Amino acid sequence: MFRLFPHPDAQPEVHDPAAALRAEVRAFLAEERESGAIRPGRQGWTTWDRGFSLRAAARGYVGMTLPPEFGGHGRSAWERYVVCEEMLAAGAPLGSHWIADRQSAPQILRHGSEAVKRAILPRVARGEITFGIGMSEPDSGSDLSSIRTRADPVEGGFRLDGRKIWTTNAQHAEYIICLCRTAPKGEDRYAGLSQLVVPMDSPGITVRPLRNLADEEELNEITFDSVFVPADHLLGQGGDGWALVNAELAFERSGPDRILSSFGVLAVMAQMLAETRDPRGIAELGGLVARLTAIRQLSLQINAMLGRGEKVGGIATVMKDLGTTLEQDIPEVARRLMDIMPALDGDTPAATLATAILNAPCYSLRGGTREILKGIIARELGLR
């Protein structure tokens, strides 16, 4: 039933073109589980663990698609996808390097200055850097065109003032890619936006943690008070921000993390149904697995396009909406079918279920709210 994502101890199928790589990654993950670094069923790709990232990078699992000249491994987008889905399915703590590897490094590789690429990309590949996403603001939500954070030109660079919110792991981050206004908002609300790579140890930056439903300080608010950012930390050209942020969001919205956040509880539910043989439960599980399989194929198609440097348009938005809807449905089905009381204590099925239930509401918010995504899809189809 779970051929795409079998039990972590199972061997990959012989016909799998990535069988050797999967076996290698699973052996590494087995070592990490044995050491206690992986707590199955917990939120994986946002959980911050620098030690895990350093060990994964030492095995070549971070910065896989970056060119060797920038410290990467020059491997294919498909190989990186295989590693990511194996780690996500295992519940590995990927938060220390995930955003940097998923979207920040590709953005800097394509649009950063030579100095920034040389200074940052090798450290990403070594698992040494955490990046934050500086898009959302307190008064703008998912309408990024209404942001107020501004970067005024000064000698040698920019003076950055404003606030960002819902920034994952900002308290740990060495850098943030910040969407800001470098020109006043005019008739074209998307004009005048730019992206800056901001060192988080710069004077004038304050990070305030925001505790979530799971009683964790994963999200943060960032305040920039006259923060100096060097001129060569501008991505692309001034005013390119809207195009750049949409390219970045394509990486954020289309990966396996958009379908595997609830995989831990799905696996527990499958194991339970293998014992009970409840026909109704097996039918519901089959529906979830069928959706997971179909959305994964869409994700793989987008991954291949991004690996070739192609624009994916609204297809990434469609995938994100389908994926996060599935991620929210899984714990709801599990809550009905699993005869256990959710509880956060320990590494048990009850804790896996509780973690999934508490984190599920955020799935349709992060990366763009469902309402905003449907508006984008309607525009792509010419319906608005």
HELIX and SHEET records of a PDB file:
HELIX    1   1 ALA A   19  SER A   35  1                                  17    
HELIX    2   2 ARG A   50  ALA A   58  1                                   9    
HELIX    3   3 PRO A   68  PHE A   70  5                                   3    
HELIX    4   4 ALA A   77  ALA A   90  1                                  14    
HELIX    5   5 TRP A   98  ILE A   99  1                                   2    
HELIX    6   6 ALA A  100  SER A  104  3                                   5    
HELIX    7   7 ALA A  105  HIS A  111  1                                   7    
HELIX    8   8 GLU A  114  ALA A  125  1                                  12    
HELIX    9   9 LEU A  144  SER A  146  5                                   3    
HELIX   10  10 ALA A  231  HIS A  233  5                                   3    
HELIX   11  11 GLY A  241  SER A  254  1                                  14    
HELIX   12  12 PRO A  256  ARG A  258  5                                   3    
HELIX   13  13 PHE A  263  THR A  276  1                                  14    
HELIX   14  14 PRO A  279  GLY A  307  1                                  29    
HELIX   15  15 ILE A  315  LEU A  337  1                                  23    
HELIX   16  16 PRO A  349  TYR A  363  1                                  15    
HELIX   17  17 ARG A  370  GLU A  380  1                                  11    
SHEET    1   A 4 PHE A 131  GLY A 134  0                                        
SHEET    2   A 4 TYR A 175  ARG A 181  1                                        
SHEET    3   A 4 LEU A 193  PRO A 199 -1                                        
SHEET    4   A 4 LEU A 234  LEU A 235 -1                                        
SHEET    1   B 4 ARG A 150  VAL A 154  0                                        
SHEET    2   B 4 GLY A 157  ILE A 165 -1                                        
SHEET    3   B 4 LEU A 219  PRO A 230 -1                                        
SHEET    4   B 4 ILE A 205  LEU A 210 -1                                        
END                                                                             
